[in-house]
Amino acid sequence: MTMVFDNYIIGGTFLVSLFGSVLLFILRDDSYREKKIEKGSRKFEIQTDTVTGTETGKCSPENDSGDDIVIVGAGVAGAALAHTLGKDGRRVRVIERDLTEPDRIVGELLQRGGYLKLAELGLEDCVEEIDAQRVLGYALFKDGRNTKLSYPLEKFRADVAGRSFHNGRFIWRMREKAATLPKLSFLLPGFDGQELRAYAPLTIVCDGCFSNLRRSLCNPKVDVPSCFVGLVLENCKLPFPNHGHVILADPSPILFYLISSTEVHCLLDVPGKKVPSLANGEMANYLKTMVAPQVPPELCEAFIAAVDKGNIRTMPNRSMPADPHQTLGALLMGDAFNMRHPLTGGGMTVALSGIVVLQDLLRPLHDLHDAGSLAKYLESFYMLRK
């Protein structure tokens, strides 16, 4: 069976190709070359094997580099999955168009359950050395009243709690750790216009909520009920230390949580697909007149200062149902597959839980080229994931 979608082709040994903008970074030396990715004082090395091809840029199975798994995307889900499967001895190739540190306004709060899954995958050290903050629960505010709801942590070891952090720092640490595995390689895009192809019996798509591949592997329905507006408050203290703060405001909730020892991120939900304009000052006026009066007094001054500073960002909130098309040799994971409203703060927990399920499923399957067995295992994944 062969299935063509967008610029990618799925076949018996799932074939990935990109026309126009090359998705594989081909190194034209005799074996491999090391490429260093630097961000501030942090760097890691990635090695990419040479992939040979014909004069037209096409690659045949005989020239295949012998990968077990291709992972498309190296965000939270892709990087964690790459490390997990690579640690199990799989030959993993990760395709990522940009390995610089991401800068996003979501994916910054990992729930307690998510941290437990992170530890189960051996990745708990990835929240270290990034100024991550412990999260012990939530504080709720409404009409001048408040209450605190803490996680029940009495039966857990001392390190167990949620974590909040800069999303990009967390992803960087996971990529950095994955890159140390001997059978794992990161591939960067080329820009020479060639069509190049990579072969593997299993390809896992983890390229996020804006995935171009999702509609070929899943029910394409996407709902955009609202937008997030984000800004960073500096040098202020939350009323309840180590807790996320949820203000049940009018017309929709406002979130405050630490992303470092000196920064509090504010996310507010603006209903509808269109938000007030940033360019003409409508957004700043909306934040000062509609939102600021509902912010707790302890945070109001810092909130106004952040609005005046002007670094206001927006992002559409997406709701995407998990309704996959069973496709030989292909799997969707993370936000590319299923996304609930980011207000739940559950996206990373769901992704990490899915990786634990997939790891356990694939361990007994030593030969991923056994298409019949692989199909049964992948079908089981979708059921167990629920």
GIGICOR-V240213 format. One record per residue. SS is DSSP state (2 for helix, 1 for strand, 0 for the rest). PSI is psi in whole degrees, -180 to 180 (NA if undefined). Layout:
ss=SS psi=PSI
ss=SS psi=PSI
This chain:
ss=0 psi=134
ss=0 psi=136
ss=1 psi=128
ss=1 psi=130
ss=1 psi=130
ss=0 psi=-123
ss=0 psi=9
ss=1 psi=148
ss=1 psi=129
ss=1 psi=128
ss=0 psi=-164
ss=0 psi=-35
ss=0 psi=75
ss=0 psi=113
ss=1 psi=126
ss=1 psi=123
ss=1 psi=152
ss=1 psi=124
ss=0 psi=133
ss=0 psi=-63
ss=0 psi=114
ss=0 psi=132
ss=0 psi=-14
ss=0 psi=134
ss=0 psi=105
ss=0 psi=129
ss=0 psi=121
ss=0 psi=59
ss=0 psi=-170
ss=0 psi=-25
ss=0 psi=-74
ss=1 psi=165
ss=1 psi=145
ss=1 psi=138
ss=1 psi=126
ss=1 psi=133
ss=1 psi=122
ss=1 psi=144
ss=1 psi=107
ss=0 psi=-127
ss=0 psi=-1
ss=1 psi=143
ss=1 psi=155
ss=1 psi=160
ss=1 psi=138
ss=1 psi=145
ss=1 psi=135
ss=1 psi=127
ss=1 psi=148
ss=0 psi=133
ss=0 psi=115
ss=0 psi=153
ss=0 psi=177
ss=0 psi=178
ss=0 psi=-24
ss=0 psi=-1
ss=0 psi=1
ss=0 psi=153
ss=0 psi=134
ss=0 psi=162
ss=2 psi=-30
ss=2 psi=-28
ss=2 psi=6
ss=0 psi=142
ss=0 psi=1
ss=0 psi=26
ss=1 psi=147
ss=1 psi=-39
ss=1 psi=135
ss=1 psi=130
ss=1 psi=124
ss=1 psi=111
ss=0 psi=137
ss=0 psi=46
ss=0 psi=-150
ss=2 psi=-53
ss=2 psi=-48
ss=2 psi=-44
ss=2 psi=-43
ss=2 psi=-41
ss=2 psi=-41
ss=2 psi=-46
ss=2 psi=-42
ss=2 psi=-49
ss=2 psi=-35
ss=2 psi=-38
ss=2 psi=-28
ss=0 psi=4
ss=0 psi=4
ss=0 psi=148
ss=0 psi=109
ss=1 psi=134
ss=1 psi=122
ss=1 psi=124
ss=1 psi=118
ss=0 psi=127
ss=0 psi=-21
ss=0 psi=111
ss=0 psi=10
ss=0 psi=163
ss=0 psi=123
ss=0 psi=157
ss=0 psi=96
ss=0 psi=166
ss=0 psi=10
ss=0 psi=176
ss=0 psi=39
ss=0 psi=-6
ss=1 psi=115
ss=1 psi=119
ss=0 psi=166
ss=2 psi=-44
ss=2 psi=-37
ss=2 psi=-39
ss=2 psi=-39
ss=2 psi=-41
ss=2 psi=-38
ss=2 psi=-44
ss=2 psi=-38
ss=2 psi=-31
ss=0 psi=-1
ss=0 psi=26
ss=0 psi=14
ss=2 psi=-24
ss=2 psi=-9
ss=2 psi=-9
ss=2 psi=7
ss=0 psi=155
ss=0 psi=22
ss=0 psi=16
ss=0 psi=35
ss=0 psi=150
ss=1 psi=139
ss=1 psi=139
ss=1 psi=120
ss=0 psi=-1
ss=1 psi=-156
ss=1 psi=153
ss=1 psi=134
ss=1 psi=138
ss=1 psi=135
ss=1 psi=127
ss=0 psi=44
ss=0 psi=-4
ss=1 psi=159
ss=1 psi=161
ss=1 psi=160
ss=1 psi=132
ss=1 psi=103
ss=1 psi=152
ss=0 psi=144
ss=0 psi=101
ss=0 psi=4
ss=0 psi=-33
ss=0 psi=5
ss=0 psi=160
ss=0 psi=166
ss=0 psi=-30
ss=0 psi=-11
ss=0 psi=120
ss=0 psi=172
ss=1 psi=171
ss=1 psi=142
ss=1 psi=147
ss=0 psi=174
ss=0 psi=123
ss=2 psi=-45
ss=2 psi=-37
ss=2 psi=-40
ss=2 psi=-47
ss=2 psi=-41
ss=2 psi=-45
ss=2 psi=-38
ss=2 psi=-40
ss=2 psi=-43
ss=2 psi=-43
ss=2 psi=-41
ss=2 psi=-36
ss=0 psi=-13
ss=0 psi=-11
ss=0 psi=136
ss=0 psi=-26
ss=0 psi=18
ss=1 psi=135
ss=1 psi=144
ss=1 psi=135
ss=1 psi=130
ss=0 psi=156
ss=0 psi=147
ss=0 psi=169
ss=0 psi=31
ss=0 psi=4
ss=0 psi=-1
ss=0 psi=156
ss=0 psi=121
ss=1 psi=151
ss=1 psi=146
ss=1 psi=145
ss=1 psi=138
ss=1 psi=150
ss=1 psi=-21
ss=1 psi=127
ss=1 psi=131
ss=1 psi=121
ss=1 psi=118
ss=0 psi=42
ss=0 psi=25
ss=0 psi=-178
ss=0 psi=-16
ss=0 psi=22
ss=0 psi=134
ss=0 psi=-13
ss=0 psi=-18
ss=2 psi=-41
ss=2 psi=-16
ss=2 psi=-11
ss=2 psi=-1
ss=1 psi=160
ss=0 psi=122
ss=0 psi=3
ss=0 psi=129
ss=0 psi=128
ss=1 psi=137
ss=1 psi=88
ss=1 psi=-21
ss=1 psi=179
ss=1 psi=146
ss=1 psi=138
ss=1 psi=128
ss=1 psi=143
ss=1 psi=156
ss=1 psi=126
ss=1 psi=138
ss=1 psi=144
ss=0 psi=51
ss=0 psi=161
ss=0 psi=136
ss=0 psi=145
ss=0 psi=-36
ss=0 psi=104
ss=0 psi=144
ss=0 psi=29
ss=0 psi=142
ss=1 psi=145
ss=1 psi=125
ss=1 psi=116
ss=1 psi=117
ss=0 psi=81
ss=0 psi=177
ss=0 psi=122
ss=0 psi=-4
ss=0 psi=167
ss=0 psi=157
ss=1 psi=135
ss=1 psi=142
ss=1 psi=133
ss=1 psi=149
ss=1 psi=139
ss=0 psi=-3
ss=0 psi=-179
ss=0 psi=-14
ss=0 psi=0
ss=1 psi=133
ss=1 psi=125
ss=1 psi=134
ss=1 psi=126
ss=1 psi=128
ss=1 psi=142
ss=1 psi=121
ss=1 psi=111
ss=1 psi=150
ss=0 psi=168
ss=0 psi=-11
ss=0 psi=134
ss=0 psi=161
ss=0 psi=147
ss=0 psi=134
ss=0 psi=-37
ss=0 psi=-40
ss=0 psi=9
ss=0 psi=-2
ss=2 psi=-40
ss=2 psi=-47
ss=2 psi=-41
ss=2 psi=-41
ss=2 psi=-44
ss=2 psi=-38
ss=2 psi=-37
ss=2 psi=-35
ss=2 psi=-36
ss=2 psi=-49
ss=2 psi=-41
ss=2 psi=-17
ss=2 psi=-2
ss=0 psi=140
ss=0 psi=141
ss=2 psi=-35
ss=2 psi=-20
ss=2 psi=-8
ss=2 psi=-45
ss=2 psi=-44
ss=2 psi=-33
ss=2 psi=-48
ss=2 psi=-41
ss=2 psi=-40
ss=2 psi=-38
ss=2 psi=-45
ss=2 psi=-31
ss=2 psi=-31
ss=0 psi=-1
ss=0 psi=71
ss=0 psi=132
ss=1 psi=153
ss=1 psi=156
ss=1 psi=132
ss=1 psi=139
ss=1 psi=132
ss=1 psi=141
ss=1 psi=118
ss=1 psi=116
ss=0 psi=151
ss=0 psi=93
ss=0 psi=76
ss=1 psi=153
ss=0 psi=125
ss=0 psi=117
ss=0 psi=124
ss=0 psi=123
ss=0 psi=9
ss=1 psi=146
ss=1 psi=143
ss=1 psi=141
ss=0 psi=162
ss=2 psi=-155
ss=2 psi=-19
ss=2 psi=-27
ss=0 psi=-50
ss=0 psi=129
ss=1 psi=130
ss=0 psi=174
ss=0 psi=132
ss=2 psi=-18
ss=2 psi=-26
ss=2 psi=-22
ss=0 psi=28
ss=0 psi=-2
ss=2 psi=-48
ss=2 psi=-36
ss=2 psi=-43
ss=2 psi=-45
ss=2 psi=-47
ss=2 psi=-37
ss=2 psi=-40
ss=2 psi=-36
ss=2 psi=-40
ss=2 psi=-44
ss=2 psi=-47
ss=2 psi=-42
ss=2 psi=-47
ss=2 psi=-37
ss=2 psi=-43
ss=2 psi=-20
ss=2 psi=-43
ss=0 psi=-15
ss=0 psi=95
ss=0 psi=-32
ss=0 psi=102
ss=0 psi=-10
ss=0 psi=-8
ss=0 psi=90
ss=2 psi=-39
ss=2 psi=-47
ss=2 psi=-41
ss=2 psi=-41
ss=2 psi=-40
ss=2 psi=-40
ss=2 psi=-41
ss=2 psi=-36
ss=2 psi=-38
ss=2 psi=-34
ss=2 psi=-48
ss=2 psi=-33
ss=2 psi=-46
ss=2 psi=-32
ss=2 psi=-30
ss=0 psi=NA
